Amino acid sequence: MTPEKLAFAWGVTVGPAIERATSVELRGTTLHVQARDASWQRELERSATLIRRRLALLLGDGVVRGIDVRLR
């Protein structure tokens, strides 16, 4: 998985506003998301299941099994 492929899939999945407010890195099967502030963190945590499903459509099943959201 290249960083460019991951960044593209992330942007398509979450849209431009969330893409601008976050950075992502895949370590193993966990997607580590750095959110700009607590409100984005809460929104991402609430949407994690939907985000994982959408990422699976683009990246394949099992590529992202978990999402860890932290503040920058």
C-alpha positions in Angstrom: 0.0 0.0 0.0 1.6 3.3 -1.1 1.0 6.5 0.8 -0.4 8.0 -2.3 -3.0 5.2 -2.8 -4.0 5.5 0.8 -4.3 9.3 0.6 -6.4 9.0 -2.5 -8.8 6.4 -1.0 -9.1 8.5 2.2 -10.0 11.7 0.3 -12.6 9.9 -1.8 -14.0 8.2 1.3 -14.3 11.2 3.6 -14.5 14.2 1.3 -12.5 17.4 1.0 -13.4 19.0 4.4 -12.3 16.0 6.5 -9.4 15.3 4.2 -8.0 18.8 4.9 -8.6 18.4 8.7 -6.7 15.1 9.0 -3.7 13.1 8.1 -3.6 9.3 7.8 -1.1 6.5 8.1 -1.7 2.8 7.7 0.3 0.6 10.2 -0.5 -3.1 9.7 -4.3 -3.2 9.4 -5.0 -0.1 11.6 -5.5 3.3 10.0 -4.1 6.0 12.3 -5.8 9.3 11.8 -4.6 12.6 13.2 -7.5 15.0 13.5 -7.0 18.8 13.7 -9.3 19.3 16.6 -11.6 17.5 19.1 -14.8 18.1 17.0 -13.3 16.3 14.0 -12.0 13.6 16.3 -15.5 12.9 17.6 -17.0 13.0 14.1 -14.5 10.5 12.8 -15.0 8.2 15.8 -18.8 8.2 15.2 -18.3 7.5 11.5 -15.6 4.9 11.8 -17.7 1.9 10.8 -19.0 3.6 7.7 -15.5 4.9 6.8 -14.1 1.3 7.1 -16.8 -0.1 4.8 -16.1 2.6 2.2 -12.4 2.1 2.4 -12.9 -1.7 1.9 -14.6 -0.9 -1.4 -11.6 1.0 -2.6 -8.7 -0.9 -1.0 -10.1 -4.4 -0.5 -11.6 -6.3 2.5 -9.3 -6.6 5.5 -6.8 -3.9 4.5 -8.2 -1.5 7.1 -9.6 -3.4 10.1 -9.5 -0.7 12.7 -9.3 3.1 12.9 -7.5 4.9 15.6 -8.3 8.7 15.8 -6.1 11.0 17.8 -5.6 14.8 18.0 -2.6 16.3 16.2 
